[in-house]
Amino acid sequence: MSSVAARCIVLAFPQMRDRSTGQVWRTCFAKKKSIMSLATSNLLQEVLSCSKQEQRSSASHVVGRFEDVPECMRYFYKEKVPAWGASTPGAARLCQRFANRYHFATLYDTNHRIAVYSAYQFEPSNGGGREKRWFVEPQLVNMSWQAEMKDGYWLGKDYPGIYLGERQALNEDYTHSGFDRGHLNPNGHHSVPSRNATFTLTNVIPQNPKMNQNAWRIYESELTDLFLAKCSKAYVLVGAIPSADNWIVKNNVKRVNIPDYMWNAFCCVDNNDQPIQSGAGTARNTEENWVEKLSLDELGEFLQQFSNEPVGKLFYNNCRA
């Protein structure tokens, strides 16, 4: 049987927790816990059920398509994934998993080591959840690794000698860089534990400190007020436009692209899932400290100048009733 099923056996026999997959099965049978006896004790079905759940989770963090993971599709209005950014070279699709469940989705550019966008549903914040840790994505290093974000420091301890930053930014890239670790999906638009989950480096960009701490922060706060006042649900996309050749450089290596722009789009719906308001915003990633508010159509025109392919609709029917 698979290592997935072996992990499930460990749930029943905790004394095997530190054993290898082969040891689990050898010990299991040595103790005469055969498949037949497991079935007799009704444990087999529990193991098989657990195994299926484990297989779904272990295959569902870095994914080929968001559509392959139903739990990940809830972050897109009417389950429509935008075409924007889909053809980005080196793009990875992340169903952001923390504390054993999903919290948002990110299209991640592994070449520039910043997100193309993060997609989420707004949640009223209940405070707390501000992390001192910064998480990384284990499966961007090795697809066989755990299917959940992990503190980069401890992941490095788990795999000494293996470089974690080939396809993603690391915490040390931002240290003394002069840039904030700027959230795309903001922690203030979530309750715990989703709030904690936003502290993954696959959800941040090098953001100008003045912009991050002033105009962009105020814009996020204004959206909070709007979503609480008018929306039964609010679907949000927040993304970045990479620069041509502006990077955080460490040891003469271009590590993290410094975006030229940030952008935001939202679709606010009522109790019947019908759109009642939409909007967008863009900002230069500079000390200009200004967010330009746009319609979704205007945002589409803005994004089009950075792509040779049609932008398409960011939300189902462009968030029109």
Stockholm file with secondary structure:
# STOCKHOLM 1.0

chainA/1-321         MSSVAARCIVLAFPQMRDRSTGQVWRTCFAKKKSIMSLATSNLLQEVLSCSKQEQRSSASHVVGRFEDVPECMRYFYKEKVPAWGASTPGAARLCQRFANRYHFATLYDTNHRIAVYSAYQFEPSNGGGREKRWFVEPQLVNMSWQAEMKDGYWLGKDYPGIYLGERQALNEDYTHSGFDRGHLNPNGHHSVPSRNATFTLTNVIPQNPKMNQNAWRIYESELTDLFLAKCSKAYVLVGAIPSADNWIVKNNVKRVNIPDYMWNAFCCVDNNDQPIQSGAGTARNTEENWVEKLSLDELGEFLQQFSNEPVGKLFYNNCRA
#=GR chainA/1-321 SS CCHHHHHHHHHHCGGGTTSCHHHHHHHHHHTTCCHHHHHHTTHHHHHHHHHHHHHHHHTSSEESCGGGCHHHHTTSGGGCCCCTTTTCTTEEEEEEEETTEEEEEEEEETTTTEEEEEEEECCCCCSCCCCSSCEECGGGTCTTSCSSCEEHHHHHHHSTTCCSCSSSCCHHHHTTSSCEEEESSCGGGCCTTHHHHTCBGGGEEEECHHHHHTHHHHHHHHHHHHHHHHCSEEEEEEEEECCSSCEEEETTEEEEECCSEEEEEEEEECTTSCEEEEEEEEEESSTTCCCEEECHHHHHHHHHTTCSSCCCCSSGGGGCC
#=GC SS_cons         CCHHHHHHHHHHCGGGTTSCHHHHHHHHHHTTCCHHHHHHTTHHHHHHHHHHHHHHHHTSSEESCGGGCHHHHTTSGGGCCCCTTTTCTTEEEEEEEETTEEEEEEEEETTTTEEEEEEEECCCCCSCCCCSSCEECGGGTCTTSCSSCEEHHHHHHHSTTCCSCSSSCCHHHHTTSSCEEEESSCGGGCCTTHHHHTCBGGGEEEECHHHHHTHHHHHHHHHHHHHHHHCSEEEEEEEEECCSSCEEEETTEEEEECCSEEEEEEEEECTTSCEEEEEEEEEESSTTCCCEEECHHHHHHHHHTTCSSCCCCSSGGGGCC
//
